Amino acid sequence: MPNRGTYVVRVDVEEEEPGRWSAVVPDLPGCYGLGDTREEAIGSLEINARDYLRTLKDMGRLPEPIDDARFFDGPVLALSA
């Protein structure tokens, strides 16, 4: 299946306790990342989000991409499927 474009997804990042960060993509259920820093949590999330989209692609269930960050309020990730 060809690349369907760039997906821009909203990211929620939170410091759960000092030195323990989590990051989630609310629109991709179960897609999260953890880290000792905000950057590590987002990096872990990016890997998981790419895998999530790859799985949807393999299943033939990849939605149309959203590639305009203006639709989101707060941090975002841009991912290619």
N, CA, C and O atoms as a GROMACS GRO file, in nm:
protein
  324
    1MET      N    1   0.085  -0.118   0.000
    1MET     CA    2   0.000   0.000   0.000
    1MET      C    3   0.090   0.124   0.000
    1MET      O    4   0.184   0.129   0.079
    2PRO      N    5   0.064   0.221  -0.083
    2PRO     CA    6   0.148   0.340  -0.088
    2PRO      C    7   0.131   0.426   0.036
    2PRO      O    8   0.032   0.414   0.109
    3ASN      N    9   0.229   0.512   0.057
    3ASN     CA   10   0.221   0.607   0.167
    3ASN      C   11   0.100   0.696   0.145
    3ASN      O   12   0.080   0.748   0.036
    4ARG      N   13   0.020   0.714   0.250
    4ARG     CA   14  -0.102   0.793   0.236
    4ARG      C   15  -0.085   0.934   0.287
    4ARG      O   16  -0.183   1.008   0.294
    5GLY      N   17   0.036   0.973   0.323
    5GLY     CA   18   0.055   1.111   0.365
    5GLY      C   19   0.110   1.124   0.504
    5GLY      O   20   0.159   1.028   0.564
    6THR      N   21   0.102   1.244   0.553
    6THR     CA   22   0.152   1.276   0.686
    6THR      C   23   0.036   1.288   0.782
    6THR      O   24  -0.065   1.352   0.752
    7TYR      N   25   0.051   1.227   0.896
    7TYR     CA   26  -0.048   1.234   1.002
    7TYR      C   27   0.006   1.326   1.111
    7TYR      O   28   0.116   1.305   1.163
    8VAL      N   29  -0.070   1.426   1.144
    8VAL     CA   30  -0.035   1.515   1.254
    8VAL      C   31  -0.128   1.478   1.368
    8VAL      O   32  -0.250   1.485   1.355
    9VAL      N   33  -0.070   1.439   1.481
    9VAL     CA   34  -0.150   1.395   1.595
    9VAL      C   35  -0.119   1.480   1.717
    9VAL      O   36  -0.004   1.517   1.742
   10ARG      N   37  -0.222   1.509   1.793
   10ARG     CA   38  -0.207   1.586   1.918
   10ARG      C   39  -0.143   1.497   2.023
   10ARG      O   40  -0.174   1.378   2.032
   11VAL      N   41  -0.055   1.555   2.102
   11VAL     CA   42   0.017   1.484   2.207
   11VAL      C   43  -0.014   1.550   2.342
   11VAL      O   44  -0.007   1.672   2.355
   12ASP      N   45  -0.047   1.467   2.440
   12ASP     CA   46  -0.060   1.515   2.578
   12ASP      C   47   0.059   1.463   2.656
   12ASP      O   48   0.084   1.343   2.658
   13VAL      N   49   0.134   1.554   2.720
   13VAL     CA   50   0.253   1.519   2.797
   13VAL      C   51   0.233   1.563   2.941
   13VAL      O   52   0.183   1.672   2.967
   14GLU      N   53   0.272   1.476   3.034
   14GLU     CA   54   0.251   1.505   3.175
   14GLU      C   55   0.366   1.450   3.258
   14GLU      O   56   0.414   1.339   3.234
   15GLU      N   57   0.407   1.528   3.356
   15GLU     CA   58   0.505   1.478   3.453
   15GLU      C   59   0.424   1.412   3.565
   15GLU      O   60   0.358   1.480   3.643
   16GLU      N   61   0.431   1.281   3.572
   16GLU     CA   62   0.352   1.206   3.669
   16GLU      C   63   0.408   1.223   3.810
   16GLU      O   64   0.333   1.232   3.908
   17GLU      N   65   0.539   1.228   3.820
   17GLU     CA   66   0.612   1.254   3.943
   17GLU      C   67   0.749   1.301   3.902
   17GLU      O   68   0.785   1.285   3.785
   18PRO      N   69   0.828   1.359   3.989
   18PRO     CA   70   0.959   1.409   3.947
   18PRO      C   71   1.042   1.300   3.879
   18PRO      O   72   1.067   1.193   3.935
   19GLY      N   73   1.084   1.329   3.756
   19GLY     CA   74   1.166   1.235   3.679
   19GLY      C   75   1.089   1.122   3.614
   19GLY      O   76   1.149   1.025   3.569
   20ARG      N   77   0.956   1.132   3.607
   20ARG     CA   78   0.873   1.029   3.544
   20ARG      C   79   0.770   1.098   3.456
   20ARG      O   80   0.674   1.158   3.506
   21TRP      N   81   0.789   1.091   3.323
   21TRP     CA   82   0.703   1.158   3.227
   21TRP      C   83   0.624   1.056   3.145
   21TRP      O   84   0.672   0.946   3.119
   22SER      N   85   0.503   1.096   3.105
   22SER     CA   86   0.424   1.014   3.014
   22SER      C   87   0.374   1.103   2.901
   22SER      O   88   0.353   1.223   2.918
   23ALA      N   89   0.354   1.041   2.786
   23ALA     CA   90   0.302   1.110   2.669
   23ALA      C   91   0.202   1.017   2.601
   23ALA      O   92   0.228   0.898   2.586
   24VAL      N   93   0.089   1.071   2.559
   24VAL     CA   94  -0.014   0.992   2.492
   24VAL      C   95  -0.067   1.066   2.370
   24VAL      O   96  -0.060   1.189   2.362
   25VAL      N   97  -0.120   0.988   2.276
   25VAL     CA   98  -0.193   1.043   2.162
   25VAL      C   99  -0.339   1.006   2.187
   25VAL      O  100  -0.377   0.890   2.168
   26PRO      N  101  -0.422   1.102   2.228
   26PRO     CA  102  -0.561   1.070   2.261
   26PRO      C  103  -0.638   1.004   2.145
   26PRO      O  104  -0.728   0.924   2.169
   27ASP      N  105  -0.602   1.036   2.021
   27ASP     CA  106  -0.674   0.982   1.906
   27ASP      C  107  -0.627   0.843   1.864
   27ASP      O  108  -0.684   0.784   1.772
   28LEU      N  109  -0.523   0.791   1.929
   28LEU     CA  110  -0.474   0.656   1.899
   28LEU      C  111  -0.479   0.576   2.030
   28LEU      O  112  -0.380   0.573   2.104
   29PRO      N  113  -0.592   0.513   2.059
   29PRO     CA  114  -0.610   0.444   2.188
   29PRO      C  115  -0.496   0.347   2.220
   29PRO      O  116  -0.456   0.266   2.137
   30GLY      N  117  -0.445   0.358   2.342
   30GLY     CA  118  -0.338   0.270   2.386
   30GLY      C  119  -0.200   0.310   2.340
   30GLY      O  120  -0.102   0.240   2.368
   31CYS      N  121  -0.189   0.422   2.271
   31CYS     CA  122  -0.060   0.467   2.218
   31CYS      C  123   0.001   0.565   2.317
   31CYS      O  124  -0.050   0.675   2.336
   32TYR      N  125   0.113   0.524   2.380
   32TYR     CA  126   0.174   0.609   2.482
   32TYR      C  127   0.325   0.591   2.482
   32TYR      O  128   0.379   0.500   2.418
   33GLY      N  129   0.392   0.678   2.554
   33GLY     CA  130   0.536   0.670   2.573
   33GLY      C  131   0.571   0.713   2.713
   33GLY      O  132   0.501   0.794   2.774
   34LEU      N  133   0.681   0.659   2.765
   34LEU     CA  134   0.728   0.690   2.900
   34LEU      C  135   0.874   0.731   2.893
   34LEU      O  136   0.946   0.690   2.802
   35GLY      N  137   0.918   0.811   2.988
   35GLY     CA  138   1.058   0.849   2.993
   35GLY      C  139   1.095   0.924   3.119
   35GLY      O  140   1.009   0.967   3.195
   36ASP      N  141   1.225   0.937   3.140
   36ASP     CA  142   1.276   1.012   3.255
   36ASP      C  143   1.268   1.162   3.231
   36ASP      O  144   1.273   1.240   3.326
   37THR      N  145   1.254   1.202   3.104
   37THR     CA  146   1.240   1.343   3.067
   37THR      C  147   1.122   1.356   2.972
   37THR      O  148   1.073   1.258   2.916
   38ARG      N  149   1.078   1.479   2.953
   38ARG     CA  150   0.969   1.506   2.859
   38ARG      C  151   1.008   1.458   2.719
   38ARG      O  152   0.927   1.398   2.648
   39GLU      N  153   1.132   1.486   2.679
   39GLU     CA  154   1.180   1.450   2.546
   39GLU      C  155   1.185   1.298   2.527
   39GLU      O  156   1.152   1.248   2.420
   40GLU      N  157   1.227   1.225   2.631
   40GLU     CA  158   1.231   1.079   2.622
   40GLU      C  159   1.090   1.021   2.608
   40GLU      O  160   1.068   0.928   2.530
   41ALA      N  161   0.996   1.076   2.682
   41ALA     CA  162   0.857   1.028   2.673
   41ALA      C  163   0.801   1.052   2.533
   41ALA      O  164   0.735   0.964   2.478
   42ILE      N  165   0.827   1.168   2.476
   42ILE     CA  166   0.779   1.199   2.341
   42ILE      C  167   0.849   1.110   2.239
   42ILE      O  168   0.785   1.063   2.144
   43GLY      N  169   0.979   1.087   2.256
   43GLY     CA  170   1.052   0.998   2.164
   43GLY      C  171   0.997   0.857   2.167
   43GLY      O  172   0.981   0.794   2.062
   44SER      N  173   0.968   0.806   2.285
   44SER     CA  174   0.909   0.673   2.300
   44SER      C  175   0.770   0.669   2.236
   44SER      O  176   0.734   0.572   2.170
   45LEU      N  177   0.693   0.775   2.258
   45LEU     CA  178   0.560   0.784   2.198
   45LEU      C  179   0.568   0.784   2.045
   45LEU      O  180   0.487   0.719   1.979
   46GLU      N  181   0.664   0.855   1.991
   46GLU     CA  182   0.677   0.862   1.844
   46GLU      C  183   0.699   0.723   1.785
   46GLU      O  184   0.639   0.689   1.683
   47ILE      N  185   0.784   0.643   1.848
   47ILE     CA  186   0.807   0.507   1.800
   47ILE      C  187   0.677   0.426   1.806
   47ILE      O  188   0.642   0.357   1.710
   48ASN      N  189   0.606   0.435   1.918
   48ASN     CA  190   0.482   0.360   1.933
   48ASN      C  191   0.374   0.406   1.836
   48ASN      O  192   0.300   0.324   1.782
   49ALA      N  193   0.365   0.536   1.812
   49ALA     CA  194   0.265   0.590   1.719
   49ALA      C  195   0.294   0.544   1.576
   49ALA      O  196   0.202   0.512   1.502
   50ARG      N  197   0.421   0.541   1.537
   50ARG     CA  198   0.456   0.491   1.403
   50ARG      C  199   0.417   0.344   1.389
   50ARG      O  200   0.364   0.303   1.286
   51ASP      N  201   0.444   0.264   1.493
   51ASP     CA  202   0.406   0.123   1.490
   51ASP      C  203   0.254   0.107   1.482
   51ASP      O  204   0.204   0.020   1.411
   52TYR      N  205   0.182   0.191   1.555
   52TYR     CA  206   0.036   0.188   1.554
   52TYR      C  207  -0.016   0.213   1.412
   52TYR      O  208  -0.101   0.139   1.362
   53LEU      N  209   0.034   0.319   1.349
   53LEU     CA  210  -0.010   0.351   1.213
   53LEU      C  211   0.030   0.242   1.114
   53LEU      O  212  -0.046   0.211   1.022
   54ARG      N  213   0.148   0.183   1.132
   54ARG     CA  214   0.193   0.074   1.045
   54ARG      C  215   0.098  -0.046   1.057
   54ARG      O  216   0.067  -0.111   0.958
   55THR      N  217   0.053  -0.075   1.179
   55THR     CA  218  -0.041  -0.184   1.201
   55THR      C  219  -0.173  -0.155   1.131
   55THR      O  220  -0.229  -0.243   1.065
   56LEU      N  221  -0.224  -0.033   1.145
   56LEU     CA  222  -0.347   0.004   1.075
   56LEU      C  223  -0.330  -0.010   0.925
   56LEU      O  224  -0.421  -0.057   0.856
   57LYS      N  225  -0.215   0.030   0.873
   57LYS     CA  226  -0.187   0.019   0.731
   57LYS      C  227  -0.188  -0.127   0.687
   57LYS      O  228  -0.246  -0.160   0.584
   58ASP      N  229  -0.124  -0.214   0.764
   58ASP     CA  230  -0.119  -0.358   0.732
   58ASP      C  231  -0.258  -0.420   0.734
   58ASP      O  232  -0.286  -0.514   0.660
   59MET      N  233  -0.347  -0.366   0.818
   59MET     CA  234  -0.483  -0.416   0.829
   59MET      C  235  -0.577  -0.353   0.725
   59MET      O  236  -0.693  -0.391   0.716
   60GLY      N  237  -0.526  -0.256   0.648
   60GLY     CA  238  -0.608  -0.187   0.550
   60GLY      C  239  -0.707  -0.091   0.613
   60GLY      O  240  -0.811  -0.060   0.554
   61ARG      N  241  -0.676  -0.043   0.733
   61ARG     CA  242  -0.768   0.045   0.805
   61ARG      C  243  -0.709   0.183   0.831
   61ARG      O  244  -0.751   0.251   0.925
   62LEU      N  245  -0.615   0.224   0.751
   62LEU     CA  246  -0.549   0.353   0.769
   62LEU      C  247  -0.645   0.465   0.728
   62LEU      O  248  -0.690   0.466   0.613
   63PRO      N  249  -0.676   0.558   0.817
   63PRO     CA  250  -0.767   0.668   0.782
   63PRO      C  251  -0.698   0.770   0.693
   63PRO      O  252  -0.576   0.766   0.674
   64GLU      N  253  -0.777   0.860   0.638
   64GLU     CA  254  -0.718   0.969   0.560
   64GLU      C  255  -0.631   1.053   0.652
   64GLU      O  256  -0.669   1.080   0.766
   65PRO      N  257  -0.515   1.096   0.604
   65PRO     CA  258  -0.425   1.173   0.690
   65PRO      C  259  -0.475   1.313   0.717
   65PRO      O  260  -0.544   1.375   0.636
   66ILE      N  261  -0.438   1.361   0.834
   66ILE     CA  262  -0.457   1.501   0.871
   66ILE      C  263  -0.316   1.559   0.877
   66ILE      O  264  -0.233   1.510   0.954
   67ASP      N  265  -0.289   1.660   0.799
   67ASP     CA  266  -0.151   1.709   0.792
   67ASP      C  267  -0.139   1.858   0.820
   67ASP      O  268  -0.040   1.921   0.783
   68ASP      N  269  -0.238   1.913   0.887
   68ASP     CA  270  -0.236   2.056   0.914
   68ASP      C  271  -0.241   2.079   1.066
   68ASP      O  272  -0.346   2.062   1.128
   69ALA      N  273  -0.129   2.118   1.123
   69ALA     CA  274  -0.119   2.136   1.268
   69ALA      C  275  -0.207   2.250   1.320
   69ALA      O  276  -0.226   2.261   1.441
   70ARG      N  277  -0.260   2.333   1.233
   70ARG     CA  278  -0.347   2.442   1.278
   70ARG      C  279  -0.475   2.390   1.342
   70ARG      O  280  -0.542   2.463   1.415
   71PHE      N  281  -0.509   2.264   1.315
   71PHE     CA  282  -0.630   2.206   1.372
   71PHE      C  283  -0.611   2.160   1.516
   71PHE      O  284  -0.707   2.117   1.580
   72PHE      N  285  -0.491   2.169   1.568
   72PHE     CA  286  -0.460   2.117   1.700
   72PHE      C  287  -0.413   2.229   1.792
   72PHE      O  288  -0.349   2.325   1.749
   73ASP      N  289  -0.447   2.215   1.918
   73ASP     CA  290  -0.405   2.310   2.020
   73ASP      C  291  -0.304   2.238   2.109
   73ASP      O  292  -0.341   2.141   2.176
   74GLY      N  293  -0.181   2.281   2.113
   74GLY     CA  294  -0.080   2.216   2.195
   74GLY      C  295   0.021   2.139   2.112
   74GLY      O  296   0.026   2.154   1.990
   75PRO      N  297   0.101   2.054   2.177
   75PRO     CA  298   0.208   1.983   2.107
   75PRO      C  299   0.151   1.880   2.009
   75PRO      O  300   0.046   1.820   2.033
   76VAL      N  301   0.223   1.860   1.899
   76VAL     CA  302   0.183   1.762   1.799
   76VAL      C  303   0.305   1.683   1.752
   76VAL      O  304   0.419   1.725   1.769
   77LEU      N  305   0.277   1.567   1.691
   77LEU     CA  306   0.378   1.488   1.621
   77LEU      C  307   0.335   1.478   1.476
   77LEU      O  308   0.215   1.465   1.449
   78ALA      N  309   0.428   1.482   1.384
   78ALA     CA  310   0.400   1.458   1.243
   78ALA      C  311   0.461   1.322   1.209
   78ALA      O  312   0.581   1.300   1.226
   79LEU      N  313   0.376   1.232   1.160
   79LEU     CA  314   0.417   1.094   1.133
   79LEU      C  315   0.380   1.057   0.990
   79LEU      O  316   0.275   1.096   0.940
   80SER      N  317   0.466   0.980   0.926
   80SER     CA  318   0.434   0.925   0.795
   80SER      C  319   0.397   0.779   0.814
   80SER      O  320   0.459   0.707   0.892
   81ALA      N  321   0.294   0.737   0.741
   81ALA     CA  322   0.251   0.596   0.751
   81ALA      C  323   0.306   0.516   0.636
   81ALA      O  324   0.281   0.396   0.627
   0.00000   0.00000   0.00000
